[in-house]
Amino acid sequence: MPFEYGRILVAVDGSDASELAFKKAVDIVLRNDAKMFLAHVIDTRTITTVAPEVYDQTLAARSENYAQTLLDEYKDKASKKGITDITTHVEIGSPKIKIPKDLAKKFDADLIICGATGMNAVERFLIGSVSESITRYAKCDVLVVRS
């Protein structure tokens, strides 16, 4: 009997790469009759790089609203394709740590799907990519979708 994935974590950030990852995830979820966990991690670097005098609760609230809107849109797309078991989750922290260590464990994922790029080339060079970190630290299979 072939191996089937039953619990698939899909990390999305609104980038073109995550859109491609989402589309591939839909196919895999349907093929495996799996549960889909859509997750977005609000990167604390984007919030904390704002000057302290500019930072206020509205920035955090706007980030959370954006994340929930993004996940709701993806959930709607997945539902229209026939996926019925979908959970969405917003987390705050470092996506490099939260996705492979916390969220994969929380949802007992047996596959994580993410896009290959989300940051610009300079950020990837200086701090490494999120997808690289996911593949390094995840305890389950990881599919990195390239454009």
N, C-alpha and C positions, 0 to 999 in steps of 0.2 A: 504494500500500500504506500503511495507517495506521501511525503510529508506535506502537511497543510499548516498554514499560519492561521491562528484563531484570534489573535489580539494584536492589532496593528496600530502603532503610534505614528501619526503623521505630524511632523513639525513644520509649521508654516509661519512665514514672516511677511507675506505680502509681496515678495520679490517675484520676478519672472521664474527664477529657478524653483521657488517653492510652489508656484502654480503648476509647473511641469511635474514636480514630485507628487502633488495632489492628484493630478490626472492619472498618473501611473498607479497611485495608491488605490484609487477608485476601482480600477481594473482588477488589481490584486485582491482587494477586499471582496469584490463580487465573485471572483473565481474561487476563493477559499471560503465563501460564506462566513466571513470573519466579522469581528467587532472592530469598529473604527474609533480611534481616539485622536481627535484633532486638538493640537496644542500649540499655543503661542507663548513664548517667554518674552516678557518685557525686559529688555536688556538694561540692567542697572547702570551700565556705562553711559547710556544715552540720557538718563535722568541726572546722574551725578556730574556730568560734564558741564551742565548749565551752571553759570555763576550762582553762588549761594543766595545772593540778593534777588535773583530772578526766579529761583526755584520756589514754587509754592505747591500747595495741594492740587491746584487746577492742572498742573502739568502731569502729575501722576494720574489724576482722574481722566484726563484726555487720553493718556496712553492706554489706560484700562478700557475706556470706551472704544477706542480704535481696535484694540485687540478683540473685544467681544463682538464688535461689528464684523470684523474680518472672519472670525470663527463662525458666526451666524451665516455669513454668505457662503462659506465653504460647506457648512452643514446643509444648507438649502440645496446647493449644487449636488451634493452626494445623495440626498434624499430623492431628488428628481431622477437620479440614475438608478434608483432602486435599493439603496442601502438603508436599512431600517434601524440598525443598532449603532448609533453614533453618540459619542460623549465628547463634549468640548471642555477645554480647561485652559485658564489663563494663569500663568505663574510669573512671579517677579524674581529676577536674579540673573545669573549668568547662564545663557542658553548652553554654553559649553559644558556646564556641570549639571544643570537642572534636567536637560533632556536625557542624557545617557544614564545618569545616576539616580535621580529622584523620580522623574516621570515614568521612565521605563519600569522601575520597580513598583511605583504606585499602581500602574495599570497592568502589571504583570505581562508586559509586551513581549511577544516572541519575534517581532520585527519592527524596526524603526525605519521610516522612510523620510528622507529629507532632500533638499536641493543641494547641488554642489557648491553654489556660491550665493551669497547674499550681501556680503561686504564688498567694498572696493578693493582693488589690487594692493594698495598701500597697507590697508588694515590687515589683509590676509598675510602679507609679508611680515609685518611687525608682530602680530599677535596670533597668527594661525587662524584657520577657518573653523567655524562651528562644526561643519560636517567632518572635518578631520578629527576634532575632539570627540565627536559622537562615535566614530568608528574605533577610536582608541579606547574609550572607556566603557562602551556598552557591553553588557553581558549577553545580549541577544544578537541576532542577525541585524545587519544594517544595509539598506539599499540607498546609495547616493545616486540621485538622478541627475544626469548631465544634459545640457541643452543640445 
